[in-house]
């Protein structure tokens, strides 16, 4: 198991995205586990999720975009005119 990932392998979040995600984590923990966590705990958890699981969502998004673009390229062939 790789401990330290290269910086470019970690999906970056803007400050606003990170703050929003921390609030969502805090809300989820409070609603589902009936306990409260602080900003630091939420940020540590978010960093863990982003570093260790974010890649799966990133790769899924890239695969979906590739599939979408491939379909559009295939559609382009339908636009070709018969040359005969």
PLY file of the C-alpha trace (Angstrom):
ply
format ascii 1.0
element vertex 84
property float x
property float y
property float z
element edge 83
property int vertex1
property int vertex2
end_header
0.00 0.00 0.00
1.38 3.38 -1.04
1.50 5.86 1.84
2.37 9.13 0.16
0.71 9.97 -3.12
2.26 12.45 -5.47
0.64 15.86 -5.21
-0.66 15.71 -8.79
-2.51 12.45 -7.99
-4.66 14.15 -5.35
-7.75 15.86 -6.74
-7.59 19.54 -5.79
-10.64 21.33 -4.37
-11.15 25.07 -4.24
-11.48 26.69 -0.84
-15.26 27.09 -1.37
-15.63 23.46 -2.45
-13.67 22.28 0.57
-15.74 24.40 2.98
-18.99 23.14 1.42
-17.81 19.53 1.59
-16.79 19.91 5.25
-20.25 21.24 6.09
-21.86 18.31 4.26
-19.69 15.86 6.20
-20.55 17.51 9.51
-24.28 17.43 8.65
-24.09 13.77 7.63
-22.25 12.72 10.79
-24.69 14.63 12.99
-27.80 13.25 11.25
-26.66 9.64 10.91
-24.47 9.09 13.95
-26.05 11.58 16.35
-22.72 13.13 17.19
-21.00 16.35 16.25
-17.54 16.80 14.80
-15.54 19.95 14.43
-14.10 21.63 11.34
-10.68 20.03 11.82
-12.15 16.52 12.07
-14.31 17.12 9.01
-11.30 18.44 7.07
-9.13 15.47 8.02
-11.91 13.10 6.94
-12.44 15.03 3.69
-8.71 14.93 2.93
-8.69 11.17 3.53
-11.70 10.60 1.26
-10.28 12.88 -1.44
-6.86 11.25 -1.37
-7.94 7.61 -1.16
-11.30 7.48 -2.92
-11.54 10.57 -5.08
-9.58 8.85 -7.84
-12.44 6.38 -8.39
-14.91 9.20 -9.01
-12.41 11.07 -11.15
-11.74 8.01 -13.31
-15.47 7.31 -13.64
-16.04 10.89 -14.82
-13.22 10.61 -17.37
-14.60 7.27 -18.62
-18.10 8.76 -18.92
-16.75 11.76 -20.84
-14.76 9.49 -23.13
-17.85 7.36 -23.79
-19.91 10.47 -24.51
-17.32 11.87 -26.89
-16.92 8.50 -28.65
-20.67 8.40 -29.27
-20.58 11.94 -30.68
-17.67 11.02 -32.96
-19.60 7.97 -34.15
-22.56 10.26 -34.87
-20.32 12.37 -37.09
-19.99 9.47 -39.51
-23.76 9.63 -40.04
-23.36 13.17 -41.38
-21.11 12.08 -44.19
-22.61 12.29 -47.68
-22.48 9.48 -50.16
-19.79 10.33 -52.68
-21.24 8.27 -55.53
0 1
1 2
2 3
3 4
4 5
5 6
6 7
7 8
8 9
9 10
10 11
11 12
12 13
13 14
14 15
15 16
16 17
17 18
18 19
19 20
20 21
21 22
22 23
23 24
24 25
25 26
26 27
27 28
28 29
29 30
30 31
31 32
32 33
33 34
34 35
35 36
36 37
37 38
38 39
39 40
40 41
41 42
42 43
43 44
44 45
45 46
46 47
47 48
48 49
49 50
50 51
51 52
52 53
53 54
54 55
55 56
56 57
57 58
58 59
59 60
60 61
61 62
62 63
63 64
64 65
65 66
66 67
67 68
68 69
69 70
70 71
71 72
72 73
73 74
74 75
75 76
76 77
77 78
78 79
79 80
80 81
81 82
82 83
